[in-house]
Amino acid sequence: MQQAVDQKGARYITDTMWMLMESGTEEVKVLQSVTLLLTTNTIVHGDTLARNLVLCFRLHFTKDSTTINTAGATVRQLVSLVFERVVAEDDYFRTKESASREVNLEELKVPSNVAPKGLRPCAADAYLMFQDLVQLVNADQPYWLIGMTEMTRTFGLELLESVLTNFSSVFFQHPEFSFLLKERVCALVIKLFSPNIKYRSSVPASIQQATPLDKPYFPISMRLLRVVSILIQHYHSLLVTECEIFLSLIVKFLDPDKPVWQRSLALEVLHKMTVQPELLKSFCKCYDLKTHATNIFQDIVNSLGAYVQSLFVNPQLMAQSVVGGAQGQPPALLAGMPVGPGVSPQPGFFSRGVWLPVVVTFSSGQAKSTYLEMLDKIDPPPIPDGYGISVAYACLLDIIRSVAIIIEGVSSSGTESCGAVTYRASDEERELHAQLINSSWCGLLAALSPLIDASTDETASENVLKAIQTFASLCGCLDLQTPRDAFITAICKASLPPHYALTVLNTGPQGAGSGRNHSRASSQDLTSQYNLNSYSEGDYRQQVVAVGTPLPTASVPIGTQQGPVMLTAKNLQCMRALLSLAHCHGSILGTAWHLVLTTLQHLVWILGLKPSTGGSLKAGRTTADSNAVITTAVMADLPVLSAMLSRLFESSQYLDDVALHHLIDALCKLSHEAMELAYSNREPSLFAVAKLLETGLVNLPRVEVLWRPLTNHLLEVCQHPHIRMREWGVEAITYLVKAALQHKYQPPLRDNQKLQTLLLGPLSELSSVPHGDVRQRQLECVLQVLHGAGETLSHGWPLVLGIIGAVSDHHGENLIRVAFQCLQLVVTDFLPVMPWRCLPLCVDTAAKFGSQTQELNISLTAVGLMWNISDYFYQNQEKLCQSLFGDTTVFPDFPGTLNMPPFDKLWMCLYARLGDLCVDSRPAVRKSAGQTLFSTISAHGGLLHQPTWQAVLWQKYHYFIEEVM
């Protein structure tokens, strides 16, 4: 047949088959023959091709079902064939013709049965056929498909969809086809959309006065949305303005007054788009970033947010759940099933009396339509209650996943891994990324906040919390503080009981709580709020797992009796999410650390975790907590939560210096708040002080960065009148100093004067604190430092001796005894490693203890120490004489002797101090000092030069005689 038939023969065959079709003879065989005629060769063109197509269309609208089905399949095959010919023709000529041709679009504006001049034969046929398909769907007369008697809009839309899906290259390659798309197809789509937009299901039919044609019709609406979905996904770059209109129309489909099936179809279309990062990126670039365009991406997200909120305030649903009693209740409760540990409730969302189960789940990043695929349905199918929330919830998570892929260039699974992702982008990319966040954060938050609250199973909550963590980290990477803080606030609020969150987090950023409606009870109504029996929803959200006392805050007046506070399993799940966020994304939290730490501090308090050695937290309930209840499950979980908290602060070693300062600033601010409360004698939280210690300990390798801000604050804490605050302030400082002095530095601490002075500075400054308990801990610390790191303190001796010597009579016997223990250790073990410049100070310090009046034995032993010092001078005279050079300002002036050698000056310091003790008011001290002085002179006097002797005799002895007389 291929060789036997030419164009003329093909026309005869076509006319014959036309006659058979009109007479209703052998209809199926006619269809088979048409297929054979057109598929075996390419000689059938123009009017003959049109006649074959019309013939098949006509047979599709006969009465016989077999013929109808066969003709339908044939039409679909032939429409595709016409476009396949264009693709083949383009491929054939691509190598032969390279010059671009001019197209006069004005000529195309008037439709006709003649193809545009520049098109080759196959393209001309496809152009005329496509033009007529649009005409037929629009209920207009065709120009080329002459003889059509009947056509349905549904079949026409399916054919348009098939062409648009499979042959996008033709529309991009030929300006004539692009023109048809813009001018005809888009106009048709907008016209057909009209009934769907105008119709409102909530308005009574009598008022709408709708003619049947104006009412949305499921088969057409569904096919129309399929076409629109393809236009947006495949032809967005050709139809920028048109897609703006289409997307705005789809968003309107989500309005609460639209039929449920219409909203569900729109959700399915949106879901197909939200899983495509590049598509969302182009929406943002083409619309949201342009000054005079609609913010389409923002509108999509906001409409999803509004949609989710509308599901829980729908008056019809509310009425049903009240009147019907059982309707809208969680099935687990209706069946009388116990809901608790070990029982998995049906996943879903319950809020304000509305129960919406999750009825369909999707793999992350994959959209699967249900109602858009129902091509055989004429009436709208019944939509299950939870279908809308299930798809909307998937859309929201996929938007965050797509935004993460655009910004980070990785799959969403990568965003969950810990460690900050280094953000690198050009200025242009940064602007786009910032716009993506700014367009989406309000809508996302408005939807996700209620969903955390309403979710009845852990998996759904976990997914929402992970999405919020991811989005907050993206905001942080771009340094967009308002959305970052708003998303973090959402997790913080969900971690605490509702009445509690209001008072604690009311300082959060504006708009941060916009998505969360606190319509629940205030703190006065705790009994009814937490009585499990009064709850209509039986799910894990209300499993109270811990009862504790509320942490006093500045917003609660002094003397107010606060009732017990309940934490649910959901609260603790959110606490873990908060810990994970701070652990994995601490580098981007900045000023939001304060929000995070405030929340954690309250949770730790309610759970009864108290600080222990090194700043970690341990379960520490006291008998005073009569209201405290912790379930066995949570009791076992407390060490885990404590370890997570410690890991969070341990991970601060991986933060850069700026991020570390943000963390320390937040802890200091939190600690200041605790100090303010403690002034009114309310039990303070020691969380911040404990965690400052923990942070300091893991960051010792860069001690210079954090030492001053951290210890300056702890010194303030040490001066606090509240004994528990002081205790922990001095615990933190002393623990840090001991750890810092033991740390291995490069260069070694022994050789680093500046670092030794820095580390011992806070310990030295404790000497100005008036509280005896603080001084006791300070001196105990000095004793431990001497035992553990005394040999490394080459440059730190002035500070150590200053601390020991700062104790005086008014400090009491106990402190003097500890300080003297330190001095004894110094004199017996450390004189050889002490620089010569510190020896006069050492002598002065020993003399101070000789002159104290609290404990006579200490005075006498101190005089003995001065003999030990003189013995050291004598035995090390050579070494000392060699090292005593340069600046001698450490020695006091001795009048009457010029150019006294340094070694003699050292002896003179000792003799002068012993001389002072010889005139002490206590006889025993005078006697001991006198004996020691004379023994020293007789034993070691030969070491002094002649002029020095004169000074000893005339200054000291003359002075004694005067005093005694």
Order of alpha helices (4+ residues) and beta strands (2+ residues): alpha-alpha-alpha-alpha-alpha-alpha-alpha-alpha-alpha-alpha-alpha-alpha-alpha-alpha-alpha-alpha-alpha-alpha-beta-beta-alpha-alpha-alpha-alpha-alpha-alpha-alpha-beta-beta-alpha-alpha-beta-beta-beta-alpha-alpha-alpha-alpha-alpha-alpha-alpha-alpha-alpha-alpha-alpha-alpha-alpha-alpha-alpha-alpha
